[in-house]
Amino acid sequence: MAKYAYKAMNRDGKEVFGVIDSETNALAINDIKNLGLFPTVVREATKSDERRARRSKKGPGEFYMGGIKTKHLVVMTRQLSTLIDAGLPLLRSINILIAQQKASKLKDVLREVAGDIQAGSTFSEALSKHTKYFDRLYVNMVRAGEVGGMLEVVLQRLSIFMERRQALKRRVKGAMIYPIAVLLIAGGIVWFLLTYIVPEFAQVFADFDAQLPAMTLMLIDIGDFCRFKWWIVVLSITTSINVLRILGKFKTTKRIMDRVWLKLPLIGDLVTKVAVARFARTLGTLITSGVPILQSLKITKETIGNEVIENAIMKVHDSIKEGDTIAAPLDESKVFPAMVVNMIDVGEETGSLDTMLLKVADIYDAEVEAAVEAMLRLMEPIIIVVLGGIIGFIVISLYLPIFSLADAISGQ
């Protein structure tokens, strides 16, 4: 298969340039005509032709930044499902979506996918060249839909799956905005008190040459540290984050860190529920779409993000490979709650594993929301008490010397 560069006229009479894969020059001309173009020049492509073709795919004046947002991918998937369900051919459906898109990375990727399909690739093969935007779950579900002849149904399930997964992320992230905002604002106020107010009081105390209590001396030292050695705090935080990132790249340390996350009070319970919801929805969606169970488990494992739970899923994979059930290794892992194990066990026995997994996912999505709300309700009084203690310490430390000075002045 060789690459051929071409110049052609489109139906509007405008000249276009591109590169196409074909076996011979004659077949390349035929393929170009099939694109609705009228070729004027067709020759073997050079590297510069390929670069020019990539640039021309964006079209004149089309610029974009960043990648593909999940919400745009969800909309595209749902629209493609609707078009195919209406009886339109896949390639025509993709070209309609390309025409509707504004200048974006998604438009560029869809153009490349359409070009690959035109050259003879299947839809899943074309998507697999863009794993940055279409993960293994997406590609494998599309492949299963192609094999089973129900691509529009699978695309509909994909869009629903991505919407619910994104909704779960939004709920967790959105719930954390309030406590983080409170901590940032309160931290800024405390920093202002330590770096601007405390030094002013310290100067007043120095002018009176007063004997300061230990609390006040400690507060002045903390204020001086924040004013002149703040970079140590920034450096320590940055170093700690980088060290944790580096340790997370090693399998052994990542497993230890993930196990610690699962053992933490409140947070561990939330991490487990998020992982269970993700596991159940991903596996249930894949099985419903016709992806083989062993392949589904491997793909599901990649979506979890916790080494301990990933190992439990691989034990399930090995168990099924040997002809055993899913529920037994899940129960042995001691990671998945008993209710989940029992529901999956019932699903296996009744032959409705996919349905049961999706029910588990719905239950645990609600559990995650409830757990986040409970954690926030507990965090609010903790934050208030801690900040009240810090500000109380500052106020008492500043006013103790004032009382001493007042007593000294009144005694004179």
Residue pairs with C-beta under 8 A, 6 or more apart in sequence:
1 21
1 22
1 23
2 21
2 22
2 23
2 44
2 45
3 19
3 20
3 21
3 44
3 45
3 49
3 50
4 19
4 20
4 21
4 22
4 25
4 28
4 42
4 43
4 44
4 45
5 17
5 18
5 19
5 41
5 42
5 43
5 44
5 45
5 46
5 49
5 53
6 17
6 18
6 19
6 20
6 28
6 32
6 37
6 39
6 41
6 42
6 43
7 15
7 16
7 17
7 39
7 40
7 41
8 15
8 16
8 17
8 18
8 32
8 37
8 38
8 39
8 40
9 15
9 16
9 37
9 38
9 40
10 16
10 36
10 37
10 38
11 36
15 40
16 37
16 56
17 52
17 53
17 56
18 53
18 56
18 57
19 45
19 49
19 50
19 53
20 28
20 31
20 32
20 115
20 118
20 119
21 119
22 28
22 31
22 119
25 42
25 43
25 44
28 42
29 39
29 42
31 118
31 119
32 39
32 42
33 39
34 118
35 118
45 53
57 108
57 111
57 112
58 64
58 103
58 108
59 103
61 103
62 103
62 107
63 103
64 103
64 104
64 105
64 108
66 105
67 105
67 132
67 133
68 104
68 105
68 106
68 109
68 133
70 162
70 166
71 166
72 104
72 106
73 106
73 133
73 162
74 159
74 162
74 163
74 166
76 97
76 106
76 110
77 155
77 158
77 159
77 162
78 155
78 156
78 159
79 97
79 100
80 93
80 94
80 97
80 155
81 152
81 153
81 155
81 156
81 159
82 152
83 92
83 93
83 96
83 97
84 90
84 93
84 151
84 152
84 155
85 152
85 156
88 96
90 117
90 123
90 151
91 114
91 117
91 118
94 110
94 113
94 114
94 117
95 114
97 110
98 107
98 110
98 111
98 114
101 107
101 110
105 133
106 133
109 130
109 133
112 126
112 129
112 130
113 123
113 126
113 127
113 129
113 130
114 126
116 125
116 126
116 129
117 123
117 126
122 143
122 146
123 142
123 146
123 151
124 139
124 140
124 142
124 143
124 146
127 134
127 138
127 139
127 142
128 134
128 139
131 139
135 302
136 299
136 302
137 282
137 285
137 286
137 299
137 303
138 158
140 286
140 291
140 295
140 299
141 154
141 157
141 158
141 285
141 286
141 289
141 291
142 151
142 154
142 155
142 158
143 291
144 154
144 286
144 289
144 290
144 291
145 151
145 152
145 153
145 154
145 155
145 289
145 290
147 290
148 154
148 290
150 290
153 289
154 289
154 290
157 285
157 288
157 289
158 285
158 289
161 281
161 282
161 285
164 281
164 361
164 365
165 278
165 281
167 365
168 274
168 277
168 278
168 365
168 368
171 368
171 369
171 372
172 270
172 274
172 368
172 372
175 372
175 373
175 375
175 376
178 376
179 376
179 379
179 380
179 383
182 383
183 383
186 383
186 387
189 391
190 387
190 390
190 391
190 394
191 226
193 391
193 394
194 219
194 222
194 223
194 226
194 227
194 394
195 223
195 226
195 227
197 398
198 219
198 220
198 222
198 223
198 394
198 398
199 220
199 223
199 224
199 227
201 398
201 401
202 220
202 223
205 212
205 216
205 401
205 405
208 405
210 401
210 404
210 405
210 408
211 404
212 220
212 401
213 397
213 400
213 401
213 404
215 393
215 396
215 397
215 400
216 397
216 398
216 400
216 401
218 397
219 393
219 394
219 397
219 398
225 232
226 233
244 257
247 253
247 254
247 257
248 254
248 257
251 307
254 307
255 307
255 308
255 311
258 306
258 307
258 308
258 309
259 307
259 308
261 267
261 268
261 271
261 306
262 268
262 271
262 272
262 306
262 308
262 335
264 271
266 375
266 378
267 375
269 371
270 368
270 371
270 372
270 375
271 306
272 309
272 335
272 337
273 364
273 367
273 368
273 371
274 368
275 304
275 305
275 306
275 309
276 336
276 337
276 340
276 360
276 364
277 360
277 361
277 364
277 365
277 367
277 368
278 303
278 304
279 300
279 303
279 304
279 309
279 313
280 340
280 357
280 358
280 360
280 361
280 364
281 357
281 358
281 361
281 365
282 299
282 300
282 303
283 296
283 297
283 300
283 357
284 353
284 354
284 355
284 356
284 357
284 358
284 360
284 361
285 358
286 295
286 296
286 299
286 300
287 293
287 296
287 353
287 354
287 357
288 354
288 355
288 358
291 299
293 320
294 317
294 320
294 321
297 313
297 314
297 316
297 317
297 320
298 317
300 313
301 310
301 313
301 314
301 317
304 310
304 313
308 335
309 333
309 335
311 333
312 329
312 330
312 333
312 335
312 336
315 329
315 332
315 333
316 326
316 329
316 330
318 329
319 325
319 326
319 328
319 329
320 326
325 345
325 348
326 344
326 348
326 353
327 341
327 342
327 344
327 345
327 348
330 336
330 340
330 341
330 344
331 338
331 341
340 360
340 364
343 356
343 359
343 360
344 353
344 356
344 357
344 360
346 356
347 353
347 354
347 355
347 356
347 357
350 356
